[in-house]
Amino acid sequence: MLAGKLKTVDSLGETPRAANRAAPGRLWGGEFRSGRARAVIYARLRTQIISLERRPGDPIVESQIASDYGVSRTPVREAVLRLADEGLIEIFPQSGTFVARIPLGSLPEAIVIRKALELTSVQRAAERATRSQAVAISAILERQREAKRANDRDAFHLADEGFHAAIAEASGYPGIWKLVSQVKVHVDRYRRLTLPQRGRMERVIAEHSRILMGIEAGDARGAAAAMAAHLDGLAADIADIRRLNPNYFVEAESAFA
């Protein structure tokens, strides 16, 4: 079963970093409706888990979260159960509730699925992208360069997401990115672990630049080759990242079985 959609922006339009910094009481004045509370708590927890603000193995204390948001435990429990369905939280009745470790078995398959979808997306973008769409993609890449210079990994990751989403938009099939987002939830946590590597951000920018060059030139084959190399490189780093962060991963079968 596919994992749920990645929320890079919550329903109020806040970026994850802004949402994480804000105190719930000040944002909401304690006036939650149950459905609204569940949606907000779910989105915030999901963002925190994917960004590694809440790390694999960290406890999830429902009573504390309920207190922070000024709500009963019911919407918190409902949000936690939804995240458990996505494989982001593990519930052990006798031990507690914890952020799930990243299942190694799901990463290669998720990257293969993503690659198949994004090759179609980038080929079509190279064939049909307007000048303004190419300029928009280029502007996102420039934001990624700025984030790299500032060593702002959160901003870098958001620009990375925006780059790939903009390619899907230019392809004429923006739904492709929605499908990609459904399968890459654990890949996103893994990707966060790659960013501190020496030269990693520079490498991503160089790879994105080659993809953009293919789109701007109308070279569908070249753009697809650049995208394939970009995503294959992500898969090639799994063993090294696991070795550096052994407690963040678990040997597990594919999440898509």
C-alpha positions in Angstrom: 0.0 0.0 0.0 1.4 3.4 -1.0 2.5 5.8 1.7 0.6 9.0 2.1 1.3 12.3 0.3 4.2 14.4 1.5 3.1 17.7 2.9 5.8 20.3 2.2 3.3 23.1 3.0 0.5 22.7 5.5 -3.1 23.8 5.0 -2.4 27.3 6.2 0.4 27.7 3.6 3.2 27.7 6.2 6.6 26.2 5.4 7.6 23.3 7.6 10.3 25.4 9.3 7.9 28.2 10.1 5.3 25.7 11.4 7.8 23.9 13.6 9.0 27.2 15.2 5.5 28.5 16.0 4.0 27.7 19.4 0.7 26.0 18.9 -1.1 28.0 21.6 -0.1 31.3 20.0 -1.1 30.1 16.5 -4.5 28.7 17.5 -5.4 30.3 20.8 -6.4 26.8 22.0 -9.6 26.9 19.9 -9.3 23.6 18.0 -12.1 21.7 16.4 -11.4 18.0 16.6 -11.0 17.5 12.8 -8.9 20.6 12.4 -6.7 19.6 15.4 -6.2 16.1 13.9 -5.2 17.5 10.5 -2.8 20.1 12.0 -1.1 17.7 14.4 -0.8 15.1 11.7 0.8 17.6 9.3 3.2 18.9 11.9 4.3 15.5 13.2 4.8 14.3 9.6 6.9 17.3 8.8 9.0 16.8 11.9 9.6 13.1 11.2 10.5 13.6 7.5 12.8 16.5 8.3 14.5 14.4 11.1 13.6 17.0 13.7 12.0 13.9 15.3 14.6 11.2 14.6 14.1 7.4 14.2 13.6 5.8 17.5 12.5 9.0 19.3 9.5 8.5 21.6 6.1 10.0 20.7 4.4 11.1 23.9 0.7 11.6 23.1 -0.1 13.3 26.4 2.7 15.9 25.9 1.6 16.6 22.4 -2.0 17.0 23.5 -0.9 19.4 26.2 1.2 21.4 23.8 -1.8 21.9 21.5 -4.4 22.3 24.2 -6.5 19.4 23.0 -7.7 16.1 24.3 -5.7 13.0 23.4 -8.3 11.9 20.8 -7.1 14.0 17.8 -3.5 13.2 18.7 -4.2 9.5 18.8 -6.0 9.7 15.4 -3.0 11.6 13.9 -0.6 9.0 15.3 -2.6 6.1 13.9 -2.6 7.7 10.5 1.2 8.1 10.6 1.5 4.6 11.8 -0.4 3.5 8.7 2.2 5.3 6.6 5.0 3.5 8.4 6.4 6.7 10.0 5.4 5.7 13.6 5.6 2.4 15.4 3.2 1.5 18.2 4.3 -1.1 20.8 1.4 -1.7 23.3 3.8 -2.7 26.1 6.6 -0.3 25.4 5.4 2.9 23.8 5.1 4.8 20.6 8.2 5.7 18.6 9.3 7.3 15.3 9.8 4.4 13.0 13.3 3.6 11.7 13.8 3.8 7.9 13.1 0.4 6.3 16.1 -0.4 4.1 14.1 -2.8 2.0 11.8 0.0 0.8 14.4 2.4 -0.4 15.6 0.8 -3.7 12.1 0.0 -4.8 10.8 3.5 -4.0 13.7 5.0 -6.0 13.0 2.7 -9.0 9.3 3.7 -9.0 10.3 7.4 -8.7 12.8 7.1 -11.5 10.2 5.5 -13.9 7.7 8.3 -13.2 10.2 11.2 -13.4 11.8 10.0 -16.6 8.4 10.3 -18.2 8.0 13.7 -16.6 11.3 15.2 -17.6 11.1 13.9 -21.2 7.7 15.6 -21.6 9.0 18.8 -20.0 11.8 18.9 -22.4 9.4 18.5 -25.3 6.8 21.0 -24.2 8.0 23.4 -21.5 7.4 27.0 -22.2 10.1 29.7 -21.8 8.4 30.9 -18.6 8.3 27.4 -17.2 12.0 26.9 -17.9 12.8 30.2 -16.2 10.7 29.2 -13.2 12.7 25.9 -12.9 15.9 27.9 -13.2 14.8 30.3 -10.4 14.2 27.3 -8.1 17.7 26.0 -8.9 19.1 29.4 -8.0 17.3 29.3 -4.7 19.0 25.9 -4.1 22.3 27.5 -4.8 21.6 30.2 -2.3 20.5 27.6 0.3 23.8 25.8 -0.3 25.8 29.0 0.2 23.9 29.6 3.5 24.3 25.9 4.5 20.5 25.9 5.0 19.6 22.2 4.6 15.9 22.8 5.2 15.7 25.4 2.5 17.9 23.2 0.2 15.5 20.3 0.6 12.4 22.5 -0.1 14.0 23.9 -3.2 14.9 20.3 -4.3 11.2 19.4 -3.9 10.2 22.5 -5.8 12.6 21.7 -8.7 11.1 18.3 -9.3 7.6 19.4 -8.8 8.1 22.3 -11.3 9.4 19.8 -13.9 6.2 17.7 -13.5 4.1 20.9 -13.9 6.0 21.7 -17.1 5.4 18.2 -18.4 1.7 18.9 -18.4 1.1 16.1 -15.9 1.5 17.6 -12.4 -0.2 14.5 -11.0 3.1 12.7 -11.7 4.7 14.5 -8.8 1.7 13.6 -6.5 2.3 9.9 -7.3 6.1 10.3 -6.7 5.3 11.9 -3.3 3.2 8.9 -2.3 6.1 6.5 -2.7 9.1 8.5 -1.4 8.3 9.2 2.2 11.1 7.1 3.6 13.4 8.2 0.7 13.0 11.8 1.9 14.2 10.9 5.4 17.1 9.1 3.9 17.9 12.1 1.6 18.1 14.3 4.6 20.9 12.1 5.9 22.8 12.6 2.7 23.0 16.4 2.9 25.8 16.7 5.5 28.1 14.6 3.2 31.0 16.7 1.9 30.2 17.8 -1.6 26.7 16.4 -1.6 24.8 19.7 -2.1 27.2 20.7 -4.8 26.7 17.4 -6.6 22.9 17.7 -6.5 23.1 21.2 -7.9 25.4 20.0 -10.7 23.0 17.2 -11.5 20.0 19.5 -11.5 21.9 21.9 -13.8 22.3 19.2 -16.3 18.7 18.3 -16.1 17.7 21.9 -16.7 20.1 22.2 -19.6 18.3 19.3 -21.3 14.9 20.9 -20.7 16.0 24.3 -22.0 17.6 22.7 -25.1 14.4 20.7 -25.8 16.6 17.6 -25.6 14.3 14.9 -24.2 16.9 12.2 -24.3 19.6 14.2 -22.7 17.2 15.5 -19.9 16.1 11.9 -19.2 19.7 10.7 -19.1 20.6 13.4 -16.6 17.5 12.6 -14.4 18.4 8.9 -14.5 22.0 9.6 -13.4 20.7 11.9 -10.6 18.3 9.3 -9.1 20.8 6.4 -9.6 23.3 8.3 -7.6 20.8 8.5 -4.7 20.4 4.8 -4.7 24.2 4.3 -4.8 24.7 6.1 -1.5 22.4 3.9 0.6 25.1 1.6 2.0 27.4 4.5 3.0 24.6 6.5 4.7 23.5 3.4 6.5 27.0 2.8 7.8 27.3 6.3 9.1 23.8 6.2 10.7 23.2 2.6 11.7 20.6 3.4 14.4 18.3 5.2 11.9 17.7 2.1 9.7 16.1 -1.3 10.1 16.4 -4.4 7.9 12.8 -4.7 6.6 11.0 -5.9 3.6 9.6 -3.5 1.1 6.9 -1.2 2.4 5.1 -1.8 -0.9 4.5 -5.5 -0.6 
